[in-house]
């Protein structure tokens, strides 16, 4: 299975790039975030021409998540029990079973600033996500939760930690929320960076941040042990961040096989 996750930052604005990328990379399953496209307007026909079935969860111009699969798409669920809202639940999580693997696509709230109500919402959302994943994880469950977590797990995942000392994405509480997910037995599948020592996945559009590689690793793949053991390789596809009108995120591509790999993450 080739599994990918990508905050596409508007599926309609990025559609030509998305279609070219799908055709060239040939992932079996793709988790998308920030689709910003109502479910009825999702380009189902266009991705269908490439062999993908779509499950989408979006309510308009903000947020939105989707799963594209060419190896089966069943048991689709949107949101999760106990999911908090701001004030109502938003389109931030979708899950489906693809060829025996339970796949989640998530777009975690940004948090804005540590003293903003959105930050408390972010922490509550992550805590509820943990409970939802805990309910799905049993011995032998092959599961991957993928997406834009809006948290850099460590200081090595930020190009200059000092610049973020009073910001979200790096606070102890946010990182503790990620650690609580890993405590469920989930493994952080850290991709190969393809440039430099850090596997950054996000670069601000401003001031040439991408070309200077001043980024963050906030897009993650957390896998249950049964799935993580099958991972053969993972990489950040920096090429997808280049060129005209890219997303500000790059995809992560994970290759797994039914035979457990000797490589561990």
Secondary structure, 3 states (H helix, E strand, C coil): CEEEEEECCCCCCCHHHHHHHHHHHCCCEEEEECCCCCHHHCCHHHHHCCCCEEEEECCCCCCCEEEEECCCCEEEEECCCCCCCCCCCCCCEEEEEECCEEEEEEECCCCCCCCCHHHHHHHHHHHHHHHHHHHHCCCCCCEEEEEECCCCCCHHHECCHHHHCCCCCCCHHHHHHHHHHHCCCCEECCCECCCCCCCCCECCCHHHCCCCCCCECCEEEEECHHHHCCEEEEEEEHHHHCCCCCCCECEEEEEECCCCCCCCC
